[in-house]
Amino acid sequence: MMVALGGELAPVRRIEVGAEPRVPAPEIRIAPGRSTTFFFDARILPDELSLEGRERFQRLGISDDHLALVPSSALREGERLRLGLRFRDGAAPEQVTFVLVVDAVLGEPQVEVYRRARSVESYRQEVEELKGRLSQARFELDRLQLEGRSSGGVESLVAALENPEELAVRPLTPTKVVAHPEVSVSQSRFVTHQMRWRAIRVDLRALPGGAGWVATGASLTDARGRSHKVLSHWQTAPLREDVAQALVVRVDHTTDLDPGHYVLKLWDAKGRTVTLEGLSLK
């Protein structure tokens, strides 16, 4: 650690960075003719250093764990320069940015940077789970808007129908079910409101290891392999082992469904799929 004149320890700036970007970027005071050294607790990529006004620094030394720079007198008081560095391991955050502020009096001699690393895969998984929740919310909003109601379940939905006979529910018998070992399919049904919507309901239960399964995507294809538009999907709750949960997939009611067998495929953020083949929707 550097020692100041008079025997006092020079101040050390400690900065912690995480996966969430810091806005604005941390400001570091630099003084012409005096060194500022950055120390990192994670390896950086020296070749990917980005420094504005690089040619106006007297010295610049960099390795995979520290950076030392000495500004020259060509820098003006109060001038602001961006410094960007990338970490080597690919975890989040992948990079860090600082704003160097020229200050002849309050230059900071030492800056220690600590990173709260997070794997990119964990970040990607969280995004997929959020997509699944958003899809469920959209489905619920669509249903409420269609029925002009602010709450309620199946009972209120049926009560809102002017002609109950327009609502049809019939069982679906797939010719084949291919499910991940941690997920079980209880039954499936095709629900239609003659003039307004149609949907496929699948009752699912978690097997050992499958608790928490939530669908993040759904697809519907016909016997020719053609894809049919799926408007949204909604699940009553994450799967549990003790009780079945309903998963509802809305199918575009403006598309004609030809006679024949269809394939419904569902998947979660971890790629655990459930496929129902041979569904007759006509």
C-alpha positions as CSV (number, residue, x, y, z in Angstrom):
1,M,0.0,0.0,0.0
2,M,1.3,3.5,-0.8
3,V,2.4,5.8,2.0
4,A,1.8,9.5,1.9
5,L,4.3,12.2,3.1
6,G,4.3,12.6,6.8
7,G,3.8,8.9,7.4
8,E,0.1,8.8,6.9
9,L,-1.4,6.0,4.8
10,A,-2.7,7.2,1.4
11,P,-6.5,6.6,1.1
12,V,-7.6,3.4,-0.7
13,R,-10.8,3.5,-2.7
14,R,-12.8,0.2,-2.6
15,I,-15.5,-0.5,-5.2
16,E,-17.8,-3.5,-5.5
17,V,-19.4,-4.3,-8.9
18,G,-22.2,-6.9,-9.5
19,A,-24.2,-8.2,-12.4
20,E,-26.5,-5.2,-12.2
21,P,-24.9,-2.3,-14.1
22,R,-24.0,0.7,-12.0
23,V,-25.6,3.9,-13.3
24,P,-23.8,6.3,-13.4
25,A,-20.4,4.6,-13.6
26,P,-18.1,5.1,-10.6
27,E,-16.0,8.3,-10.8
28,I,-12.2,8.0,-10.0
29,R,-10.2,11.2,-9.4
30,I,-6.8,11.3,-11.2
31,A,-4.1,13.9,-10.9
32,P,-1.5,14.9,-13.6
33,G,2.0,13.6,-12.8
34,R,0.7,11.2,-10.1
35,S,-0.1,7.5,-10.5
36,T,-3.4,5.8,-9.9
37,T,-3.4,2.0,-9.6
38,F,-6.4,-0.3,-10.0
39,F,-6.2,-3.7,-8.4
40,F,-8.8,-6.4,-9.4
41,D,-9.8,-9.6,-7.6
42,A,-10.7,-11.2,-10.9
43,R,-8.5,-11.6,-14.0
44,I,-9.0,-9.0,-16.7
45,L,-8.2,-8.9,-20.5
46,P,-5.3,-6.4,-21.0
47,D,-5.8,-6.4,-24.8
48,E,-9.4,-5.2,-24.4
49,L,-8.6,-2.1,-22.4
50,S,-10.6,1.0,-23.6
51,L,-9.3,4.4,-22.4
52,E,-10.3,7.8,-23.8
53,G,-7.4,10.1,-24.4
54,R,-4.9,7.3,-24.0
55,E,-2.2,9.2,-25.8
56,R,-2.2,11.9,-23.1
57,F,-1.1,9.6,-20.3
58,Q,2.6,9.7,-19.4
59,R,2.6,6.0,-18.4
60,L,0.2,3.1,-18.7
61,G,1.0,-0.3,-17.4
62,I,-1.5,-3.2,-17.3
63,S,-1.4,-6.9,-16.4
64,D,-4.2,-9.4,-15.9
65,D,-4.9,-8.3,-12.3
66,H,-4.0,-4.6,-12.1
67,L,-3.7,-1.3,-14.1
68,A,-1.4,1.6,-13.3
69,L,-1.7,5.0,-15.1
70,V,0.0,8.4,-14.8
71,P,-1.9,11.3,-16.5
72,S,0.2,14.0,-18.2
73,S,-0.2,17.8,-17.9
74,A,-2.0,17.7,-21.2
75,L,-5.2,16.8,-19.4
76,R,-7.3,19.7,-18.3
77,E,-8.7,20.2,-14.8
78,G,-12.3,18.7,-14.6
79,E,-11.9,16.7,-17.8
80,R,-13.8,13.4,-17.8
81,L,-12.5,10.3,-19.6
82,R,-14.1,6.8,-19.8
83,L,-12.1,3.7,-18.8
84,G,-13.5,0.3,-19.8
85,L,-12.2,-3.2,-19.0
86,R,-13.4,-6.8,-19.6
87,F,-13.0,-9.8,-17.3
88,R,-11.5,-13.0,-18.5
89,D,-13.8,-15.7,-17.2
90,G,-17.0,-14.7,-19.0
91,A,-19.1,-14.5,-15.8
92,A,-21.4,-11.6,-15.2
93,P,-20.6,-8.7,-15.0
94,E,-18.4,-9.3,-18.1
95,Q,-17.1,-5.7,-18.1
96,V,-16.7,-2.7,-15.9
97,T,-16.6,1.0,-16.7
98,F,-15.2,3.9,-14.8
99,V,-15.2,7.7,-15.4
100,L,-11.8,9.3,-14.7
101,V,-12.1,12.9,-13.5
102,V,-9.0,15.1,-13.7
103,D,-8.4,16.7,-10.2
104,A,-4.9,18.0,-9.4
105,V,-5.6,18.0,-5.7
106,L,-7.8,15.0,-4.9
107,G,-6.2,12.3,-7.2
108,E,-6.8,8.8,-5.8
109,P,-3.6,6.7,-5.7
110,Q,-5.2,3.3,-5.2
111,V,-8.5,1.7,-6.2
112,E,-9.4,-1.9,-5.4
113,V,-12.2,-3.4,-7.4
114,Y,-14.2,-6.4,-6.1
115,R,-16.6,-8.3,-8.3
116,R,-19.7,-10.3,-7.3
117,A,-19.5,-12.8,-10.1
118,R,-22.5,-14.6,-11.4
119,S,-22.5,-17.3,-14.2
120,V,-24.0,-16.3,-17.5
121,E,-26.1,-19.6,-17.4
122,S,-27.7,-18.6,-14.1
123,Y,-28.6,-15.2,-15.5
124,R,-30.0,-16.8,-18.7
125,Q,-32.1,-19.2,-16.6
126,E,-33.6,-16.3,-14.6
127,V,-34.5,-14.5,-17.8
128,E,-36.3,-17.7,-19.1
129,E,-38.2,-18.0,-15.8
130,L,-39.3,-14.3,-16.0
131,K,-40.5,-14.9,-19.6
132,G,-42.6,-17.8,-18.3
133,R,-44.2,-15.6,-15.6
134,L,-44.8,-12.8,-18.1
135,S,-46.5,-15.2,-20.5
136,Q,-48.8,-16.4,-17.7
137,A,-49.7,-12.8,-16.8
138,R,-50.5,-12.0,-20.4
139,F,-52.7,-15.0,-20.7
140,E,-54.6,-14.0,-17.6
141,L,-54.9,-10.4,-18.8
142,D,-56.3,-11.6,-22.2
143,R,-58.8,-13.8,-20.4
144,L,-60.0,-10.9,-18.2
145,Q,-60.2,-8.5,-21.1
146,L,-62.3,-11.0,-23.2
147,E,-64.7,-11.6,-20.4
148,G,-64.8,-8.0,-19.1
149,R,-64.1,-9.1,-15.5
150,S,-61.5,-8.2,-13.0
151,S,-61.3,-11.6,-11.2
152,G,-62.8,-15.1,-11.0
153,G,-62.1,-18.6,-12.2
154,V,-63.9,-21.1,-14.3
155,E,-67.2,-20.5,-12.5
156,S,-67.3,-16.8,-13.2
157,L,-66.2,-17.5,-16.8
158,V,-69.2,-19.8,-17.3
159,A,-71.6,-17.4,-15.5
160,A,-70.6,-14.6,-17.9
161,L,-71.7,-16.6,-20.9
162,E,-74.9,-15.4,-22.5
163,N,-75.4,-18.8,-24.2
164,P,-73.6,-21.5,-22.1
165,E,-74.1,-24.0,-25.0
166,E,-71.4,-22.0,-26.9
167,L,-68.8,-23.4,-24.4
168,A,-67.7,-26.9,-25.3
169,V,-65.3,-29.1,-23.4
170,R,-64.2,-32.5,-24.7
171,P,-61.5,-34.9,-23.7
172,L,-58.4,-35.3,-25.8
173,T,-56.8,-38.7,-26.1
174,P,-53.2,-38.5,-27.3
175,T,-51.8,-41.5,-29.2
176,K,-48.5,-40.9,-27.4
177,V,-47.1,-38.9,-24.5
178,V,-43.4,-38.2,-24.2
179,A,-42.7,-36.5,-20.9
180,H,-39.5,-35.7,-19.0
181,P,-39.0,-38.3,-16.2
182,E,-39.8,-35.5,-13.6
183,V,-43.2,-34.6,-15.1
184,S,-46.4,-36.6,-15.4
185,V,-49.5,-35.9,-17.6
186,S,-52.9,-36.7,-15.9
187,Q,-55.3,-35.7,-18.7
188,S,-55.9,-33.2,-21.5
189,R,-59.0,-31.5,-22.8
190,F,-60.0,-29.2,-25.6
191,V,-62.1,-26.1,-24.5
192,T,-63.8,-23.8,-27.0
193,H,-66.0,-20.8,-26.9
194,Q,-67.7,-21.0,-30.3
195,M,-67.2,-17.3,-31.3
196,R,-64.3,-16.1,-29.2
197,W,-61.5,-18.5,-28.2
198,R,-60.3,-22.0,-28.0
199,A,-57.7,-23.6,-25.7
200,I,-56.0,-26.9,-24.8
201,R,-55.9,-27.7,-21.1
202,V,-53.4,-30.2,-19.8
203,D,-53.3,-31.4,-16.2
204,L,-49.7,-32.0,-15.0
205,R,-48.1,-33.3,-11.8
206,A,-44.5,-33.2,-10.7
207,L,-42.7,-36.5,-10.2
208,P,-39.6,-36.6,-7.9
209,G,-37.3,-33.8,-8.9
210,G,-39.9,-32.0,-11.0
211,A,-41.3,-29.7,-8.3
212,G,-41.4,-26.1,-9.5
213,W,-41.7,-26.9,-13.2
214,V,-43.3,-23.9,-15.0
215,A,-43.9,-23.9,-18.7
216,T,-41.9,-21.1,-20.5
217,G,-43.0,-22.1,-24.0
218,A,-45.5,-24.0,-26.1
219,S,-45.8,-25.0,-29.8
220,L,-48.5,-26.7,-31.8
221,T,-47.9,-28.5,-35.1
222,D,-50.1,-30.5,-37.4
223,A,-49.4,-33.9,-39.1
224,R,-47.5,-32.2,-41.9
225,G,-45.2,-30.5,-39.5
226,R,-46.8,-27.0,-40.0
227,S,-46.7,-24.7,-37.0
228,H,-50.0,-23.2,-35.7
229,K,-50.0,-19.9,-33.8
230,V,-50.1,-20.3,-30.0
231,L,-51.4,-17.0,-28.5
232,S,-50.3,-17.6,-24.9
233,H,-50.0,-20.2,-22.2
234,W,-51.0,-20.0,-18.5
235,Q,-50.4,-22.3,-15.5
236,T,-52.3,-22.3,-12.3
237,A,-49.1,-22.7,-10.2
238,P,-45.6,-24.4,-10.4
239,L,-45.9,-28.2,-10.4
240,R,-46.1,-30.1,-7.1
241,E,-46.0,-33.8,-6.4
242,D,-49.2,-33.8,-4.2
243,V,-51.7,-32.2,-6.6
244,A,-52.1,-31.7,-10.3
245,Q,-51.9,-28.2,-11.9
246,A,-53.7,-27.0,-15.0
247,L,-51.8,-25.7,-17.9
248,V,-53.9,-23.8,-20.5
249,V,-52.6,-23.1,-24.0
250,R,-54.7,-20.6,-26.1
251,V,-54.8,-21.4,-29.8
252,D,-55.5,-18.7,-32.4
253,H,-59.2,-19.0,-33.2
254,T,-58.8,-17.3,-36.6
255,T,-56.8,-20.2,-37.9
256,D,-58.7,-23.2,-39.4
257,L,-57.7,-26.5,-37.8
258,D,-57.8,-29.3,-40.4
259,P,-58.9,-32.8,-39.5
260,G,-56.0,-34.9,-38.3
261,H,-53.7,-35.3,-35.5
262,Y,-51.7,-32.5,-33.8
263,V,-48.6,-32.4,-31.6
264,L,-48.5,-30.1,-28.6
265,K,-45.1,-29.5,-27.1
266,L,-44.4,-27.8,-23.8
267,W,-41.1,-26.9,-22.1
268,D,-39.7,-25.1,-19.1
269,A,-36.6,-23.0,-18.5
270,K,-34.4,-26.0,-18.0
271,G,-35.5,-27.6,-21.2
272,R,-37.6,-30.3,-19.6
273,T,-40.3,-31.1,-22.2
274,V,-43.7,-32.6,-22.3
275,T,-45.0,-33.7,-25.7
276,L,-48.6,-34.9,-26.5
277,E,-48.9,-36.5,-29.9
278,G,-52.0,-37.5,-31.9
279,L,-54.4,-34.8,-30.6
280,S,-57.6,-34.5,-32.6
281,L,-58.7,-30.9,-32.4
282,K,-61.3,-30.8,-35.1
